[in-house]
Amino acid sequence: MRVAMYYSNSDLRLEEMPRPSVGTGELLVRIDASGICGSDVMEWYRRDRVPLVLGHEIAGEVVEVGEGVERFRLDQRVVAAHHVPCNTCHYCLRGRHTVCETLRRTNFFPGGFAEYIRLPAINVDRGTFIIPDGVSMEEASFAEPLACVLRGQRIAGVQPADCVLVLGSGAAGLLHVALAVAQGAGRVIATDVSPFRLQMARSFGAEVAWHAGEDVPAMLRELNDGRLADVVVLCTGAPAAVEQAFRSVERGGTVLVFAPAEPGATIPVPINDLFFRNDITVTTTYAGSPADHVQALELIRSRRVRVREMITHRVSLAEIGRGFELVARAQDSMKVIVEPQR
């Protein structure tokens, strides 16, 4: 089968490898749609493990069923979580599934930028979900990133009528905008440096979308009856954005750090102003639980979160280098979908 082997953001090679065989409890899935995630283009995160096949936002069709699998059959359309929890450890029992050691070790093989993937038994058992009728493969491939966003907003405690500020309007930021609107946030505001992405944020429900270089805290106070944002979602790891987030959050509010920064990045934290005087919560999020995937699929099925309109480019495996360039440049693209069967 064909795979897109990753060596660097500028070096992805179309290569051949044997089609995986399945064992007891496993599934073989033909990949029809696989989204390029912002994390896929973080070279510092990948360079010690190359070459490898990336891609974890997948949707496809079951083409082989391993012995003992009863919940799935041939020709079913499915999505799968690449990381799944054990559900029995200290962290899982506290509802913190995404810091489970099992979740950090699990993955499917070889990766979503391939014609076929093998789902291990543990992923089949607790991380594979049937795509609802009426949801296309490319729409279903948003289940994983939307699950991550769902978990993030739940941890941040987004409430109806909150003022939510999303810093960074890439694909993750746009999902945060769309979800906050769908869940009844009173005011949703987005920022970015790209005019194209600012317009996309407006089209998905942001009341206003400002250039990130403007005086965002001052503009917030002017728009929001003198108050800052109740929840600030950081969808960029730029140190300037982190500092801006701290200046843009209202007393008693929350800053959700959704995107990682470059290795070694630090920023001074005004401890008294943020914590002692203003009772600010700073929290983080990583991945999504199986329950988040189920809820994400329902939001996509019901069109409460529109995802098809986020897709700006579709590429084949042979064209994936162009897709990575578009995502890394982060200017005139939003979601890039890889179609391995083309």
C-alpha positions, 0 to 999 in steps of 0.5 A, spaced: 500 500 500 501 507 499 503 511 505 506 518 505 512 517 509 514 524 513 521 526 514 520 533 515 515 538 513 518 539 506 520 532 505 514 527 505 515 521 500 510 517 497 512 510 499 510 503 499 509 498 505 505 492 506 498 492 507 497 491 515 494 484 517 489 484 523 489 479 529 484 477 534 480 483 536 483 488 530 480 491 524 483 493 518 480 500 515 481 503 508 482 510 509 478 515 505 479 522 509 485 524 514 485 531 516 492 534 517 493 537 524 497 543 526 501 538 531 503 534 524 507 540 522 511 541 529 517 539 526 520 539 533 515 534 536 517 529 530 524 530 529 527 525 533 522 519 531 522 520 523 521 517 518 514 515 520 507 516 517 503 521 521 495 522 520 490 521 526 484 525 524 481 519 520 475 516 517 474 510 513 471 503 511 472 497 515 475 492 510 477 486 514 475 484 521 479 480 526 477 474 530 473 476 536 470 482 533 463 483 534 461 490 534 463 491 527 462 488 520 465 489 513 463 495 510 461 499 516 464 507 516 468 508 522 472 513 525 477 511 530 481 515 536 489 514 535 490 514 543 485 510 548 485 510 555 485 504 560 479 506 564 481 503 570 487 507 573 488 512 578 487 518 572 481 515 569 477 513 575 478 521 576 475 523 570 482 525 567 483 520 561 487 524 557 493 523 562 492 515 562 499 512 561 495 507 556 492 513 552 499 516 551 502 509 549 496 507 544 496 508 537 494 505 530 498 503 525 502 506 521 498 512 521 492 516 517 496 518 511 496 511 508 491 507 504 489 502 510 490 502 517 490 497 523 486 498 529 489 494 535 484 491 539 484 496 545 482 501 540 477 497 537 474 496 544 474 503 546 476 508 541 472 506 534 465 509 532 460 508 527 459 514 522 452 516 523 448 516 516 448 523 513 455 524 515 460 524 510 467 521 511 471 528 510 466 531 515 467 525 520 474 526 520 473 532 524 471 528 530 478 527 533 479 535 533 472 536 535 473 531 541 479 535 543 475 542 543 469 539 547 474 537 552 478 543 553 471 547 553 469 543 558 475 543 563 475 551 562 468 551 564 465 555 558 458 557 560 452 560 557 452 568 556 460 567 557 464 572 553 469 567 550 476 570 546 479 565 542 486 567 540 488 564 534 483 562 528 486 556 525 482 550 524 482 549 532 481 556 533 475 555 528 472 549 532 473 553 538 469 559 535 463 554 532 463 550 539 462 556 543 457 559 539 453 552 539 453 552 546 450 559 547 456 563 549 454 570 550 459 573 546 465 570 542 471 574 539 477 571 535 483 574 533 489 572 528 494 575 524 491 573 517 485 577 514 483 570 511 482 567 517 479 572 521 474 572 515 473 565 516 472 566 524 466 571 523 463 566 518 463 561 523 459 566 528 465 570 531 461 577 533 468 580 531 475 578 529 480 582 531 488 583 528 492 580 534 497 586 533 491 590 536 490 592 543 485 587 544 484 588 552 482 595 550 477 593 545 474 588 549 473 593 555 470 597 549 465 592 546 464 588 553 461 594 558 468 595 561 469 587 562 474 583 559 473 575 557 470 570 562 474 565 558 480 566 553 482 560 549 490 560 547 490 556 540 497 559 538 503 558 542 506 564 541 509 568 547 506 574 545 499 571 545 500 568 552 502 575 555 496 577 551 491 572 554 493 574 561 491 581 560 485 579 556 482 575 562 476 578 567 477 577 574 475 570 576 476 568 569 479 562 565 485 561 561 485 555 557 492 553 554 490 549 548 496 549 543 503 548 545 509 553 545 516 551 542 521 547 546 523 551 552 519 557 551 517 561 558 513 567 559 513 571 566 507 570 570 504 576 574 502 572 580 499 577 584 495 580 579 493 574 576 492 569 582 492 573 588 488 579 586 484 576 581 482 569 582 484 567 575 485 560 573 490 557 568 488 550 565 491 546 559 488 540 555 490 534 551 486 530 547 479 527 548 476 521 551 472 516 548 465 520 550 468 526 547 468 523 540 461 520 541 459 527 543 463 530 537 460 526 532 453 528 534 454 535 534 457 534 527 451 529 525 446 535 527 450 540 524 450 544 530 457 545 529 458 545 521 465 542 519 464 541 511 465 549 510 472 549 514 475 545 509 479 549 504 483 544 500 483 536 499 490 533 496 492 526 495 497 522 498 502 524 492 500 531 493 501 531 501 507 536 501 503 541 498 498 540 504 503 540 509 506 547 506 499 550 506 498 548 514 505 550 516 504 557 512 498 558 516 495 564 511 490 562 506 488 555 508 484 552 514 482 545 514 486 540 509 484 533 508 488 528 505 484 523 500 489 517 500 484 513 495 485 518 490 
